[in-house]
Amino acid sequence: MAANKNALIRYKTIDQCLRNKYRQWTLDDLIDACSDALYEYEGKDVYVSKRTVQLDIQTMRSDKLGYNAPIEVYQRKYYRYTEEDYSIMNIPVTDKDVKVMNEAIQILREFKDFSLFKEMDGVLQRLEDSVYSSQENRRSIIHLDKNEQLKGLAYIDVIYEAIQHKKVIEVSYKSFKARSESKMIVHPQLLKEFNNRWFVLALSKSKYTTLALDRMLGITIKDDIPYEDNEVQGDIYYKDVVGVTVSENVQAQKVTFRVDRKNAPYVSTKPFHASQREIKKTEDGTIFEIQVQHNFELERLILGFGDSIEVLKPNHLRKRIFHKLRIALSQYEDKD
């Protein structure tokens, strides 16, 4: 983890401590809290010195980052904010900040017609919303789905930089099925987000493997091992699947399903897959077709629609969904 990111985690931790008025905070308490916070992000012990936290408090008190935090020492031992409602998270954006950000947004929008920046449009809209909401206490008019307790996010930067600089990594990993962690040497190729979880596609012994970041316990860069780069293109690699599970040397096949009249509009406007097409409308719903590999994520997607969907073809997928629904039904049957 980059040193500046460690510092931001410490600032935020110190801020959370000092906002808690029901406890007295010594310097040792703040050191322990920062150590615990960094352990939670890193997954290993991180040494935080007394000098480091003292410099953090000094920085927070100063105008260096715009905090000007009113931190005082009382009884020659304890730290607290002199302003009851103060938090570094509540620092207002100045008119100058707003002007600079708006100018930056407008400059980025000049590139909106270039293919490289097409996916930036939503980002720019969120930036504009953030700038707008920072002025005069206006509320945000965009709310994004997020999971604050999602594990593994601290590894995104490490893996991104490893891919960017073509570095091999050693991953300490524990899958949901494993009883203990294992270590593996992998060549990371691509970061992938799906359903609010992050994954990395990597080469392990020249074969592709997909690792969930929330199952990682640690990452070490291996500078002594040559990196193998397959130059993976995400749009190509994942073009035949829903989700992240790709089976090599398996052809995509047509999957035909019927969705009832009430839910068909949802599936029409948010397709299961880029290959989705409407076959025909019937009295009781709409029949769709997609061309994909059969994987776990496809099953989960279908099962999520419950009684509003029916798989018509292929027969083996239809039977598998039926089998899972029958097991689900048995969970609700009266067993007295």
N, C-alpha and C positions, 0 to 999 in steps of 0.2 A: 504494500500500500504506500502511495506517495506520502512524503513527509508532510506536505501541506494539507493533505486530507486527514492525516492523524491529528494535526493541529486543530482543524475544524471540529473534529469529533471531541477533542478535549474542551474547546471553547463551549460547545453545545452542552457537554456534560457538566462543566462548572456552572453554566447558566442554570441548568435544571436543578442543581444542588442549591444554589443561592436563592432560587425562587421558592424553595421549600422552607417556609418560616417556622415549621414545627420541629426543626432540628438545628443544633448548633454545629457549624462546620469548621473544623480545624484544617490546617494545611495537609496533615496526614490523611484526613477523611477525603479531601479533594483528590489527593494522589491515588488513593484506593479506588475511588469512583472512576477516575480516568483510566486506570489500569483495567478495571472490570469492563468498561465500555469498549476499550480497544481489544480486549480478549474476545468479546462477543462478536466484533467485526472480523478479527483476524483468525480466530479459532486457535490461538496459541498465546502464551504469556508474552506481553510486551512491557519492557522496562520503562517506567515513567519516573524520572528523577525529581527530587525536590526543586532543583533549579529550573527544570522544564515548566512545572506548574507555576512557579513564581513569575517566570517570564510570560507565561500565558495570561496571568492576572494583570501583569503590567501592560501587555498588549491590549487586553480588553478595556483597561482603564483609559488607554490613549485614544487618539483620533486616527491611528494608523489604519484601522479597518472601519472607522466610522462608528464604533460602538460607544466610546466615552462612558463606559459602564461605571456607575456610582458604587464601586466596591470599597468597603471600609473594613478595617480590623478593629474589633472592640474587645475589651477586657484583655488586650494584648495577645489574643489567642484565636479568636473566632472571626470568620469572614461572613459578610452579608451585604445585600444591596441596601443602600440608604433610602431608595425610592421603592415603595411597596410593590408597585405593579410593573417595575422595570424588567425587561428581558431583551437580550440581544436579538431575539426573533421578531421583536416589534419595532426595529429601527425603521423609521419612515424613509421613503425614497424622496430625495430632494427634487426640486424643479429641474435642476441641472441634470440629475440622473435620468429623469423622465425624457428630457430633450435628447440626451445622448442615445438612450435606448430606442426612442422613436426613430431617430436618424438611422441607427443601425438596422432596424426593421425595414425601413424604406429602401435602404441600399440592398438588402438581401432580396427584397421583392423585385428589384430590377432584373434579377436572374431567374424569375419564376418560369420563364418559357424554356429554359434549358432543362433537358431531361434529368441532369444531375440534381437539380433543385426542386423537381416536381413534388417529391415526398416531403419537402420542407414547408409546404403550405400550411399544414396543420400545426407545425411547430411555431411558425410565425404568428398564426392566429392565437395560439396559447400565450406567446410572448406579449402580444398586444393586449390580451385580456389581463395578464399579470400587471403590466404597466398601468392599464386603466384602473384596475382594482386597488392599486397602491395609492391612488390620488383621492384625497378627500374622503377616505374611509369607504369608498364605494365597494360594494360586494362583487365578488367574482361571478361572471355569468357563464362560465364553463366549469363543469365538475367532471374530473377524470376518475375512472375506477382505478384504485390502487390498494395494495396490501402492505401496510406499514411493517408487518411482522414477517414478511417474506425473507427467508434466509438465502445466503449466497450472493447477494447483490454486491458485496464487497469484492468479489472475484471478477466482476465484469471488466473493470479497468485493467487488472492484471492480465486477463486472457486477451483482451483487445490489444494491449501493447505487445503481448507475445506473438499474436498473429501478425501484427503490423511490422514487427522487427524480426519475424521469422525465428522464433525461439521455441525450443522444446521445453515442455514442463513435466514435472512429476506431480501427480495428483494423489492426495490421500482421499479415498472415496469409500462411502458406505451406502450401498443401495438399500432400498426398503426391505429386500429379502435377505440381505447379508446379516450374519450375527456379529461380525467384526469388520473393521475397516481394512482396506487393502491399498497398496500403492501401485500406480501404473505410470509408465512413461508414455506420453502421447504427444502428437504433433497437432496442435489446434489449428483448425482450418476456417471455422465459421461460427459466429455467435447467432443463436436463434431464439426468438421469443415466441411463445405460444401459450395462450390461455393464462396469462399473468405469471408464467414461469419461464425461466431462462435456461438454455441448454447450450452446450458447445459440441459441434461436430468435430471429431478429431480422428487422426490416424493412429492406430495402435497395432504394431507389427504389420504395417502396410494394409490394414483393414479398417474400414470406418466403424467408429463407435460413437454413440450419443450419450453424453454425460449431463445430468441435471446439476446445475450450480448449487441447488439447495441440499444436495447430498454430499457436497465437497467439504472436507475438514481442513484442507490446507493445500497450498500450491508452492512449488519450488521451481525456479528457472534452472534449466540444465544447459549451461553454456558449452559444456564439453561434448555435446551430442549434435551432429549435423541435422539441420531441420529439413524435413521432407514437405515440399509444397505442391499440392495438387491443384492449386488455383481454382478452388471450388466456387461455382456460381450458384448462389442460393436459389434463384428463380428456376434454374435448370434442375438442380439436385432435388428440390422439393416439389417439382411441378406435378407429380403423379400421386401425391399423398395429401391427406388431411392430417395436420399436426407435424410431428417430427420423426416418426418412425418410418424409415425407408428400408425396404428389403432389396438387396442387390440381386440382379439377374431375375427379378420377378416382374412380369408384365402387368401393367394396369389393365383392369377389366371394367366392363360396363356394369354399373349398379343402378337398378331401376327401383324406384320407390314411389308410393302414393302418400300424399299428405292431405288431411281432411280440409274441407272448405274454409274452416275458421283459421287454420294455421298456414295454409298455402301462401297467402300474401307475404308472410314473414320469410318463408323460404325463398320466395321469388326475389324479394328485395335484399336478402342476405343469404346468398347461395352457399351451399355446403362446400363447393369447390369451384375453381375457375372454369372447369369444363362443364358445369351444370347447364342443362337445357331442358326446356319444357316439352314433354312429349304430347300430352293432350289433357284437356279438362274433361272431367266426368261429373255426374250429378252429385257425387259425394266428395269430390276433391280434385286434386291435380296430380298427374303423374310426371315425375322428373327423372332425369338420367344424368349420372356423372361417370367419369372414367378415372378410376383411382385404384391404388393397391388396397387390399383388405388389411387394415391394421387396427390396433387397439383404440386409437383416437377416433376412427370412423365409427366403431361400435359405440363408443361413449357418446358421440354426437347423435347417433340414431336413437339410442336408449333414452337420451335426454328429452326426446319428444314424446315419450311414453305411448299413450293410446292414440295419439293423433297421426302416427306414421305406420306404414306397412311396407316392409321390404318385399319386392316382387321377384327380383333376380339379382344375383345368382342364387341358386337354391341352397348352396352351402352356407352363405351368409344369412339367408332367411332362416335356416334351421338353427344357426348359432344364436341369432337374436331371440328366436322362439325359446331356445333352451335357457337363456339368461332370464327372460321374462318369466318363465315357469318357476325358476328358482326364486326370483324376486317375489312372485305371488305366494310361494310357500312360506315366506317370512311373515305374511299377514294372515295366514290361515289359522283358524282356532285350533290350538293344540291341546286343549283341555280334554 
